[in-house]
């Protein structure tokens, strides 16, 4: 055993508290050495241990008869979708690395989430990215955004995984600390799934496969558990460097070994590297491991035990072959040009023992290192932020209403704004065609991809209005769930399951922890009401700079399933030879309070968020899906950011169609023109349908207690025309499209 003993000062430098250091001494029965301190520091960091969030996360709904893996059991969530198929999905963050080195930070975020999927035995079929950045008129923000997008594109395109959707929200609060949340969805056969456990494997050999190990990424887990500061921006060594071509080889080799029943255990080496993979696999299987670091293939000379154990070099796996199939494992990985080195054995005593240079360097019980075991678990002090009372007292009537003569120019300016404009300059950098899985492309409400060799499809969406969660954490988080469910339903798919990425500030600040707790409560209540299990996800704290925390962002990753992609819906009607009508359904209750319109045109971020009624949300979604299954709809479009007129414009732009609409009755009902046209609402869809089906559609909607209002029809020319009480307003499709496509274009030129 190493003799060097560390001090409390050393522990604090590693991000541990005095109480945690004392607990480590108690667990070990002695003072840890430097390697052990490094392992505890990484494994007990917020990033790995979830120590300040796990007790809150345990309140979330995680049960479903369709689950094949409970939240936290495996590398990703898995749900049964019939026909011996499993839908495997997860979302994770790479925020802090992106803030320091955006290209590699974002790229390795994509690589990490891909590995979580294929370690389950699932082949990734689509990916998404939820992005938050500061305004790109600032040179630094532009650099961060464009380099992160390039990193995402280069890595994902090299892997050959189609992008199915995503989102971008621009706001000054993300200037120093952008958010990059990456989501991947894969498909596996039930009998070809793998586990990240050592259960029943005592005596099996332990192998490291894939890339060699270097010094990149050391302290990555602890780095992601600290506030960003000027000093942290220099810690580029904490940012991993990725090789997507190596990952492609690793994916194919891993899937082959799993499908041939050569592997019985497999774990990605992400945060905390070998430390995390050995301890988590052992703890889940109630075993230990003996590891010899002299057998780990290194890319740098002179690496010590501390560095090897904490390295986060990418594209590596810890794998356990079935007894007697070790040579077959080696052969498979050799075929793909990859290392496969035996580095240890599974033991029965629950202890992780690390050897190097013929000496015992570390000896720690596996269970004490991990989430759900001996890792610390805290509930922090909460304090309701004072600003909430102020912002929720806002009265919209203090704002001057838009006048009829300003509507045309206001819409055009709105369409060109950061949070409404086309994301084409981003998603066209991503491969959306690879694998021929695309049915509904990025740029619409939700993406829809076909499952290869079946008629089935998977709908995907990532959603969160960060302004809403700032103004009302509980309702804002619940609205994020509902919006994501509406976006999935708008493709014709049934919402199926949820993964979440909870992005917040320092949890030791009581106001931050209050916002976090309320968001978790809202997320849980909405998922429970809609009957959606949360299959796993990620918590990212410390998203703040010296200027303060980012807007709270509990990103919702939603998946849905449709039995036949031929029945999928897009945001615009594709039947050109029919008389098509447009209607508004659900519970339309728009307000400019807390809206994008209020922020953009009146420079105010205040007010109550749109009314949330979970019963209306559920009924509206169920009714839409019922109509879709009866083939009564030709399109569906959710109403969200930007409101009614923006949604109608997007239908016209994406479908290259004209619309002739009369919304004068709605004007009488709503009262304010700005609320009617640009206010935001929940539980509402714009649908299109063949005119002869209107009676059936209207009858079913009214029977469910929802509102139905026919707005007009699709017309042959290329104009958007609306009738208000003040008269008609008309836009050409060209001017709508030009402004809509112009918003982000200069940023990426």
N, C-alpha and C positions, 0 to 999 in steps of 0.2 A: 504493500500500500504506500502511496505517496505520503511523505512526512510533512510537506509544507502545509501549514495551517493558515487559514485566512482570518481576517478580523471583521468586526462590525463595519468598519469604514469600507472595507472591500465589498461587503454585502450591499451597502447602500449605493456604492458606485455601480453595482449590478442591478439596481432598481428594486432591491428587497428592503423591507422595513425591519426595524429592530425586532419586532414580535415574530416576523417570518423567519429571521435568522435564528432566533431562539428555538423556534419550532423545528427547524432543520437540525439543529444540534440535538434536540430531543429525539427526533426520528432516528438519527444515525447513532446516537449515544456518544457523540464526539463532535469536534469541530470539523467541518468539511474541508477538503483540500481544494485547490483552485479549479481543478476539472469538475469536481462535484458542485462547487459553487456556480460555475458556468451552466451546468446542466439544470440545477434548481432555478437559476435566474431565468433561463429560457422557458422552462416548463411551467414555472409559476408566474410568468409574465401574463398580462391581460390577454395578449394575443393567443396564447396556448391554453391557459387555465380557465378563462372566462370568470375569474374570481369575483369580479364586481357585477356580473350579469347573470350567472347561472341560476341563482335562486329566483330571479325575475323570469327567466326563460322557462323555468319549470311550471309556470302558471299557464303557458300557452297550450292550445289544443293540439295534441300529437297523435291521437288515436283515429284509426280508420280500418275497416275490414279489408281495404285494398292495399294496406301497407305491407311491404315485404321486408322493410328495414325501419325500425323505429328511429326517431330523431336522435342523433349522437351515437348510434350503434356502429355505423359504418362510415365510409368516407363521404357518402352522399345518400340522399333519400331515394327510395325505390318503391314504386307502386305498380300493382297488377293492373294491366289494361286488357286482359283477356288474350286468348290464342297463344298461351304460354309466353307472353311478352311482358317485360318489365320496363317501365318508364323510370329512368334514373336521372336525377337533376339536382343542381345545387348552385348557389351564388356565393361569391366571396369577394373581399376587397383587396386592393393593393394601393391604398391611398397614400401612405407615407412614402413608399418608394417612388411613386409617380411624382410627388412634390419635389423630390430631390433629383431624380434622373428619369424624366417622363417616358422616354422611349423604352428603356429596359424595364422600368417599373410597371408600365402598362402591359408590355409584352409578356413578362413573366407572370403577371396576374392571369393572363389567358392560359399560359402553359400550366400553371398550378391547378386551375379549375378543371382543365381537360384531364389531368392525371387523376383527380378525384373521381371522375366519371369512369375512365377505362380501368382503374383498379377494381371496380365493381364487376368487371366483365362486360361492360356496356360499351358499344361503339358510339362515340359522339356523332350526332347528326346535325346539330345546330347550336349556335352560340348567340349570346346577346351581351350588350354592354350598357350599363347605366352610368352616365357621366355627369359630373358637376364641376364647372370651371368658372373662374372670374371672367369679366367682360374682355373679349379678345382685342378691343381697341388698345389695351395695355400690352406692351411688347412682351412682357414676361408671361402674361396669361396666354397670349397667342402662341408663344413658344411651347408652353406646357400642353395646351390643347392639341396643337398640330402634331407635336412629337408623340404624344400619347396615342392619338388616333393612328399615326403611322406604325407605332409599335404593335398596337392591336391588330392592324391589318396585315403587317408583315408576318407576324407569328401565326395568326389564324389561317391566312392564305397558304402559308407553307405547309400547314398541317392538312389542308384540304377539308376544312369544316365550314359549312355554309353559315353565314350570319343570317339569323331569322328575324331580328328586331333589335330594339334598344331604345334609349332615350338620352336626351341632353337637356340640362337645365343650366342656364347662365345666370349668375348672380354674384355681386361683389363679395359676399360673405365667403366665397370659395376661392378668393384671389390667392391667398398664401397656401391654402390647403385644399386642393382639388380632391374629388372623390372619383375613384374608378372601381366600379363593382362589375365583376365578370360572371356571367352565368352560362352554363352548358347543360344541354339535354342529350341523353344517350338512350339507346335501346339495347336490351339484353334478353336472352332467353332465360326462363326461370332456372333451367338445369345447367346453365353455363355462367352462373354468377359466382363471384369470389368474395372472400371475407378478409377483413383486416384484423384477424384474431389468431391466437396460437392455441386455441382450445383443442385438446386431444393431440397435440403435436410434440409432446416431450420426447426428446431424442432426435427430432428432425433437425436437419442442417439449416443454417440461416445464410442467405446470399445477398450481396449487394449487386444490383444490375444497372446497366445504363452508362451514364457518363462518369468520368473520374471526379474526384473530390478536390476542390481547391479552397482558397480563403474567401471567395466571394460569398456575401450574404451572412458572414459571421455577425451575430447580434441582430439579425433581421427581425426576430420575434420580439426582442426587448425594444428594438428601435421603433417598432409599430405600436408599442405600448407607452410612448412618451409624447409629450407635446412637441410640435415642430418649433424650432428656434433657429436663430442664425447659425448657431454651432451645428445643429443637426443637419443643416443643408450641406455641410461639408462631409457628412458621413456617407460618402458614396460606396464605401466598402460594405455597408449594410444593405446595399441594393444588389440583388442577384443579377446575373447575366444569363440570358437564355439562348438556346440553340434549337429552333423549331424543327430542323431536319433531324437532329438527334431524337427529339420528342416523337416525331413520326415513326422512326424505327422502334423506339421504346414502346409505343402504342401497339404497333403491329406484333412485335415479339410477345408482349404481355398478353394480348388477346389470344394469340395462338396458344401460348402455354396454358391459359385458363381453359380455353375450349377443348384442349387435348387432355385435360384433367391432370396436368403435370404439376400445377401450383395448387397448394391447399391454403396458403396465406399470402397476402400482398398488401403493402402499405406504401403510399407515396412518401417521399422525403421532402416535405415542404418546410414549414416553419420549424426551426430547431433541429432540422436534419435527422441524423442518426439518433440523437437523444430522444426525439419525439417518436420516431418510428419504432424503436426498440421498446420503449416504455409503454406506449399506447397498445401495441399488439400484445405485449406480455400481460398488461393489466386486464385487457378484455378477455384473454384466455386463462387468466389466473395462473400464469407461469412466470418463469424468469428467462434470462438469456445470458450466456457467456459470449462476449464479443472480443475478438483480437484485432485491434486497429492496424497492426502491421500488415494485415491481409487486405486492407482497403486500398483500391487503386487510387493513387494521388496524382494530381497534375502539377503540384508545387512541392519543392524540396523542403525538408526541415519542419514539416507541420507537426505540432505536438498534439497530445490527446485532447486538450481543450479545444483547439481549432478544428480538429477532425470531427469531434462530437457536435460542435455547434455550426459547422459549415452548412449553408443552405444552397450549395451548388445545385443547379437545376437538372432535370431529366434523370433522376435516380429513383430507384425503388428498393425497398427491402422485401425480399420474397422468401418463402419457405416451400420448397418442393416436397412432393409426396416421397416418403421413404422409398428408396430404390429407383427413383426417377431423376436423380441428380444429373446424371450424364445426359439425359434427354433434355433437361432444362438448359444445360450448357450448350448443347447442340442447337437448340432453337435460337438462343441469343447470339451464338456465333454466326448462325445463318444471316442474322440481321446486322452483323458487324458490331455487336455490343459486348462489353465486359459482363461476365457473370462470375463473381468471386465468392467463394465460401469464406465467411468471416466469423462464424460462430455456430452455436447450437442452442436449442430450446431446452431449458432446465425446469425442474419441478419445484424449486424453492421460492419463486416469486422475486428473486433478486436479479437486478441488472449488474453484471460484473464486466468492467471494461479493462482490457489489458493492452499494454503497449511496451515494446522493448523488453518483453519478458517479465514485466512488472504489473501488478494490480494497480490501476490508476483510479478506479472508482468502483464503489460498491453501494448501491442504493436500491431499496425495495421499489419495484415498479409501480405498485399501486399508489404510493405516496406522491408520485409525480403528476398524476393525471386528473383531469376533470372527472368528478364523481368519486374519486379516491381520496387521497390525503391532501390534495391541493387546496389552498385556502378558499373559503367562500364567504363573501361579505354582502351585506345590504347597507348601502351608504345613507348618510343623512340626506333628507329631502327638504327643499324649501321652494315654495311656489314663487316663480320669478315675478317681481313687481310689475314688469312691463305688460303682463297678460291682462291685468285689470284695465290698463290704459288702452291697449289696442282693441279690446273687446267692447269698449264703450263708444266706439266710432259710430257716427250717424251718417249714412250715405246721403241724406238730404242736405248736408253741408257742402256737397260737391255739386258744381254746376252741371246740369244735364247736357248731353250732346244735342246739338240742333240739327235739323234735317239737312241743311246745306253742308254740314261738316261730315256727314256719314260716309260719303264716298271716299274722301281723302283719308279719313280716320281708318277705314278698313285697309286701305292700301299700305298705310304706314304700319298698321298692326301686323299685316302679313309679312312684312319685311323685318319685323323685330326678332331679337335673339331667340325668344322662347316659343315663337309661333312659326317661324320661317322653315323652309324645307331643310331637311337633314341630308339631302342628296350629296353635298360635298364630302360628307363623312361616310355614308354607307356605300357610296360608289368606290371607295378605297378598299372595301371588303368584298370578298368573293361570295356572292349570294346564289350563284348558279351551280357550284360544284356539288356533285352527288345527285344532281337533278331532283332535289327534294323540295324546292321552292314551290309553293302554291299561292300564298299571299306574301308579297315581298315586304322588306323593311320600308318604312315610310307611311304605312297605314296604321290603324289602331293596334292591331295585334298581328304577329306573324303566324303563318300556317305552313307547316312542312309535312310532306308525306313520309310515312314510315316505309322504308324500302321493302319491296316484295309483298306489300299488303295494300289494301284500300284505305287503311286507317291513316289518320293525320294527328299531329300534335300542334296545338296552338300555344304560342308563347308571348309573354308580355312582361316588361319591367316597368314599374310605376311608383312614383311618389311625388307629390307636390310639396316641396320643401318649405314653401311659404305657408302652406296650410298648417304644417306641423309646428312651425314657429309660432303661428297665431293661436293655435289650439292643438296641443300635442295629442290629446286623446282622440278628438274627432278627426284631426288631420291624418293620423295613422289609420283609423277605421276607413276613412274616405279612400286612402291609398289602396287598401284591400278591395274596396268596392269598384274603384276605377279599373284596377287590374282585371277583376272578374268581368267587368263590362267589355273591356278590350278583347279578352279571350272569347266571350260570348259573341262579339260582333263578327267573328270569323265563322260562326256556326258551331263552335266547339263548346262542350260542357266543361266549365271550370272544374279542375280535378284535385290540385294540390298546390301548396305554397312553400317556397323557400324565401328566406328574408335576409337582408344585409342591413344591420342596424348601425348607422353612422352617427356618432355623437361626440361631444366634447369631453373634457376631463371629468370622470365620474366622482372625483373627490370634491368637486364644487357642487354644493347642495342644489343649486338651481338647475345645473345640468342633469343631476341625477333625478330630479323631479320630472323634467321633460322626458328623459329616457323611460322612467317608470310609467308615465302616463301614455307614452307611445306604445309600450309593450301591452298595456291594458287595452288600449283601443284596437291594436292589432289582434289580440286574442279574442276580444268580444266579437269583432267583425267576422273572423274566421269561424268561430263557433256558430254564429247565426247562419252563415252561409254554408255550413257543413263541410268546411275545407280543412284538412289536416295540414299542420306545419311539419314538414319532413326534415328540417334542418336549416342551416344557414351560417351566419357569421355575425360577430359583433366587432365593430371597430370604434374604440374610444380614442380620446386624445386628438380628435380632429379639430385642432385650433392652433392659432398662431398668437403672437403678442397682441394682435388686434382683437382677439376674442374667438369664440367657437364658431364653427360653421352653422348654418341653419340645420336643425335636426332632420335627418334623412333616413327614415326606416324604409329602405327600398324593398318593394314587394316583387318577387319573381313568381309568376303564375304560369302553370301549365294547364292545358285543357286537352280533351280528346274528342275527336270526331270519327265516327265509324267509316265514313266514306268522304274522302277529300273532294270528290266530284260535287258534293253538296255544300262545299265551303262558300262563305260570303266574303266579299271585299267591301270597301267603303263606298263604292260607286256602282250603279247598275250597268251591266254589260249587255243586256238585251236591247239591241238597237232598233229592232223591227217591231217593237211593241209600244203601246201607249203606257208610259211609266209615270206613276205618281210618287210624290214625296210627302211623307207625313212625320209628325213629331209625336212620339209616344212616351209614356212613363209618368213621371211627376215633375213637370217643368216648373222650377221655382228659382229663377235666376237672381243673382245679386252681384253688384260690383264690389261689395265688401270683401276684402281679402283677395281681390282678383288681379290677374295680370294686367287688365285694362287700367285699374286704379294705380298700379305701380308704374306702368309705362307712361300714361298720359297725365297723371296727377301727382306722381312722385310720392305716393303714400303706400306704405306697407302696413296696413292696419285693418281692423274690422273683424267681424265674425265670419267664419268660413261658411260655405253653403250648407243649408240644412241637411243633416244626415238622418235618414230614416231607413234602418236596415230592412224593415218589412217591405218597404217600397222597392228597395234595391233588389231584394231577392225575387219579388214578384215580377218586376220588370225584366230581369234576366231570364227567369223561367218562361215568361210569356214570349219573349223574343225567340228563345230556343224552340219553343213549341211551334211557333209560326214557321221557323226555318225548317224544322223537320217535316212539316207538311208542304214544303216547297212553295210557300206563299210569299217569300221575300226575294227580292233581287239584289239587295244590299242592306248593310246596316252600318251606322256611324255613331260612335259614342260622343256625347257632349262633355267637354272638359275645359281645358285651358283655352281662353279666348272666346268661349261662348258660342251662341247660335250662328252668328253671321260668319265667323271664322270656320265653323264646321261645314256650313253650306258652301263656302268658297273652296274648301279642300275637296269636297265632293266634285265640284265643277272642274277644278284643276286636275285632280288625279284621273277623273274619267274623261276629261276633254269634252265635256258636255255643257249645254246651256240649261239653265233652270229658270222657270217662270213661276214666281211664288207670291202669294198674298199673305202677309203676316199682320194685317191691320187689326184683326180680332185679337191676336196675341198682344198687340200694343195696348189695346183697351184694358186687357186683363192685368198686364204687368205694370203699366203706368209710366215708368221711366224708360226713355228710349235707350239710354246707355245700358241699363240692366237687361232690357229685352235683347239687344243686339250683341252686347259684349260681356254681359254678366255670366257668372258661372253657376252651375247647378249639378246635382247628382241625379241618379235614377232616370236618365233620359237617353233616348236614341232617336236619330233620324233614320227612317227606313224608306226603302223604295219597293214598289210592287206593281204588278200589272193591274191596270185600272179595274178590270172585271172582278178582281179578288177583293176589292175594297170592303164590301159588305161583310165577308167572312172575317177579314182581319179586324175591322172595327168592332165587330160583335165580340170576338174573343178578348180583345183588349178591354173593352168596357165591362165585360163580364167579370174580369179580374179586378175591377175597381180602379183601373188606371185611366189616364187621359189619352185621347186620340184626337189629333187635329190635322186634317189634310191641309198641306201648305201650297200645293200646286203640282206642276208636272215638269218632266224633262222635255226640253224642246230642241229642235233641230239646229238652231244657230249656236253661236259660241258666246252667248252673253249670259251673265247672271243678272236677273231682273227681280226686284222685290217691290211690292206694293205696300206702302205705309199710309197712315191717315194724312200725311203731308204730301202724298203723291209718290210716283215711281222713282226708283233709283236704279241705274244700270251701269254695269261694269263689263268691259269686254274680257273675254277669256285671256287674251294676250296681256292686258295690263295686270290682271290678277296673277297670272303665272310669272310674269317678269319680276314683280315685287316679291312674290313668295320665294322665288328661286334666288333672289339677290342677297338675302340676309347674311348667310355664312360664306358666300362665294369669295369676297375679298380676303377673308381669314385664311383660306386654303389656296390662294393663288401665289 
